[in-house]
Amino acid sequence: MTPSTTRLVVLRDRPAPGADPTPDLFAVEERPIPELGDGQLLVRNIAMSVDPSMRGRLELGDKQYTTNFQIGDPLDGSAIGEVIAAKASDISIGAVVRHRAGWREHAVVDGSSVVVVDADAAPVGAWLGVLGQTGFTAWVGINRIGELRAGDTVFISAAAGAVGSAAGSFAKLLGASRVLGSAGGAAKVAQVVEQFGYDDAMDYRAESPLDAVPRLAPDGIDVYFDNVGGPHLVAALHNMKIGGHVALCGMISQYSADGRGQDINHLIEAVLRRVTIRGFIVRDHEDMRPEFEDTVAGWLRSGEVDSAQTVTDGIDHAVEAFLGMLRGGNVGKALVRLDSSWAI
Ligand SMILES: NC(=O)c1ccc[n+]([C@@H]2O[C@H](COP(=O)([O-])OP(=O)(O)OC[C@H]3O[C@@H](n4cnc5c(N)ncnc54)[C@H](OP(=O)(O)O)[C@@H]3O)[C@@H](O)[C@H]2O)c1
């Protein structure tokens, strides 16, 4: 029997300008599952991705590359699930698919919009993490945007997070001579070195990036992979080598800020050091995905890359997982498991 209703997370209100989001802005509700149309699938979600980009999508007005959430509507985002009903689709019942209709236990999706994943080749969590969009973001940022060369010194902020942990491991495996990170707290600093292949790291809560970065990289940085913006970006700019590259991936320290930071005042450093600064959105680089999946699946199999994840169970705790991730509650990929019968 296929279910007729599903539980999902709805946006009740938007955060006030400059304020962090709070649990009362969200609710878990039960709503009817729409009838399947031609070519559609009914998917029972196994796990879903918790992403910093959702913070921006809580605001009014659309971003450059995605749509924002609407009050009264369910949230969405990457998820993996098992097909439990299909209508005129070439994807069979039982297939495991990755799609964009997370934040609900059951989803109706177009068969043409999903990717079938091999749940025997890697755990389903990895297909959302190091083998999924976050790993792919790290791959694009290190290779194409950062233009990593063997022997480079690389600095990565939010080093213990999903993108940062993958970026550090990839940079080392691709021949960087020194991979340096920043993370919040001594435990994360130890973990990035022990688990993710970093050579050294700083605790930005205990030491200012402006002091720590020249201490970690006295000869300068070739590639800065920026996940957080703010003081980290300023410190990196002041310590880039001539001709270095800055990959602007995200700026989580600024997502709840009201207005713009003063980082732009430091851009003269990019002039003086002939630095290339390039922002990117991962979805513009799909041509790199086959080489990414082949290489990283091999590294996962050989144990050279760790599919680290922080798993929260149940849709009732999904908002906690999201708000916790924004405050640094995760190591590796933040996931919510929706079907506890699956190991992820
Ligand atoms: N450009 C793209 O296409 C693309 C795609 C995916 C993600 N991104 C971006 O990549 C970045 C990382 O995303 P993710 O999914 O891997 O998230 P994540 O790093 O797993 O989680 C966010 C981490 O940010 C850190 N953080 C929070 N506030 C901070 C602050 N004020 N200063 C420094 N660090 C702070 C926290 O770690 P600590 O405990 O260390 O503070 C937290 O664990 C985000 O900026 C995201 O928007 C961009």
PDBQT file of the ligand as one rigid body, heavy atoms in Angstrom, charges set to zero:
ROOT
HETATM    1  N1  LIG A 401      29.645  27.500  -4.501  1.00  0.00    +0.000 N 
HETATM    2  C1  LIG A 401      28.923  26.389  -4.458  1.00  0.00    +0.000 C 
HETATM    3  O1  LIG A 401      28.451  25.863  -5.458  1.00  0.00    +0.000 OA
HETATM    4  C2  LIG A 401      28.705  25.747  -3.106  1.00  0.00    +0.000 A 
HETATM    5  C3  LIG A 401      28.157  24.446  -2.995  1.00  0.00    +0.000 A 
HETATM    6  C4  LIG A 401      28.039  23.869  -1.714  1.00  0.00    +0.000 A 
HETATM    7  C5  LIG A 401      28.406  24.600  -0.584  1.00  0.00    +0.000 A 
HETATM    8  N2  LIG A 401      28.911  25.867  -0.747  1.00  0.00    +0.000 N 
HETATM    9  C6  LIG A 401      29.375  26.648   0.411  1.00  0.00    +0.000 C 
HETATM   10  O2  LIG A 401      30.460  25.948   0.983  1.00  0.00    +0.000 OA
HETATM   11  C7  LIG A 401      30.546  26.266   2.363  1.00  0.00    +0.000 C 
HETATM   12  C8  LIG A 401      30.601  24.970   3.168  1.00  0.00    +0.000 C 
HETATM   13  O3  LIG A 401      29.387  24.272   2.970  1.00  0.00    +0.000 OA
HETATM   14  P1  LIG A 401      29.172  22.819   3.601  1.00  0.00    +0.000 P 
HETATM   15  O4  LIG A 401      27.947  22.258   3.045  1.00  0.00    +0.000 OA
HETATM   16  O5  LIG A 401      30.426  22.060   3.493  1.00  0.00    +0.000 OA
HETATM   17  O6  LIG A 401      28.883  23.172   5.125  1.00  0.00    +0.000 OA
HETATM   18  P2  LIG A 401      29.722  22.692   6.382  1.00  0.00    +0.000 P 
HETATM   19  O7  LIG A 401      31.115  23.251   6.234  1.00  0.00    +0.000 OA
HETATM   20  O8  LIG A 401      29.580  21.228   6.553  1.00  0.00    +0.000 OA
HETATM   21  O9  LIG A 401      28.967  23.382   7.592  1.00  0.00    +0.000 OA
HETATM   22  C9  LIG A 401      29.127  24.719   7.856  1.00  0.00    +0.000 C 
HETATM   23  C10 LIG A 401      30.328  24.966   8.781  1.00  0.00    +0.000 C 
HETATM   24  O10 LIG A 401      30.644  26.348   8.741  1.00  0.00    +0.000 OA
HETATM   25  C11 LIG A 401      31.354  26.671   9.918  1.00  0.00    +0.000 C 
HETATM   26  N3  LIG A 401      30.987  28.042  10.339  1.00  0.00    +0.000 N 
HETATM   27  C12 LIG A 401      29.770  28.488  10.710  1.00  0.00    +0.000 A 
HETATM   28  N4  LIG A 401      29.830  29.811  11.025  1.00  0.00    +0.000 NA
HETATM   29  C13 LIG A 401      31.135  30.177  10.821  1.00  0.00    +0.000 A 
HETATM   30  C14 LIG A 401      31.843  31.405  10.982  1.00  0.00    +0.000 A 
HETATM   31  N5  LIG A 401      31.222  32.536  11.383  1.00  0.00    +0.000 N 
HETATM   32  N6  LIG A 401      33.169  31.431  10.699  1.00  0.00    +0.000 NA
HETATM   33  C15 LIG A 401      33.822  30.307  10.310  1.00  0.00    +0.000 A 
HETATM   34  N7  LIG A 401      33.197  29.103  10.137  1.00  0.00    +0.000 NA
HETATM   35  C16 LIG A 401      31.872  29.051  10.396  1.00  0.00    +0.000 A 
HETATM   36  C17 LIG A 401      30.965  25.639  10.988  1.00  0.00    +0.000 C 
HETATM   37  O11 LIG A 401      32.130  24.920  11.342  1.00  0.00    +0.000 OA
HETATM   38  P3  LIG A 401      33.075  25.431  12.558  1.00  0.00    +0.000 P 
HETATM   39  O12 LIG A 401      32.733  24.581  13.730  1.00  0.00    +0.000 OA
HETATM   40  O13 LIG A 401      34.451  25.172  12.037  1.00  0.00    +0.000 OA
HETATM   41  O14 LIG A 401      32.773  26.862  12.800  1.00  0.00    +0.000 OA
HETATM   42  C18 LIG A 401      30.020  24.688  10.236  1.00  0.00    +0.000 C 
HETATM   43  O15 LIG A 401      30.230  23.329  10.563  1.00  0.00    +0.000 OA
HETATM   44  C19 LIG A 401      29.348  27.145   2.687  1.00  0.00    +0.000 C 
HETATM   45  O16 LIG A 401      29.757  28.498   2.648  1.00  0.00    +0.000 OA
HETATM   46  C20 LIG A 401      28.396  26.849   1.550  1.00  0.00    +0.000 C 
HETATM   47  O17 LIG A 401      27.493  27.894   1.323  1.00  0.00    +0.000 OA
HETATM   48  C21 LIG A 401      29.050  26.438  -1.963  1.00  0.00    +0.000 A 
ENDROOT
TORSDOF 0
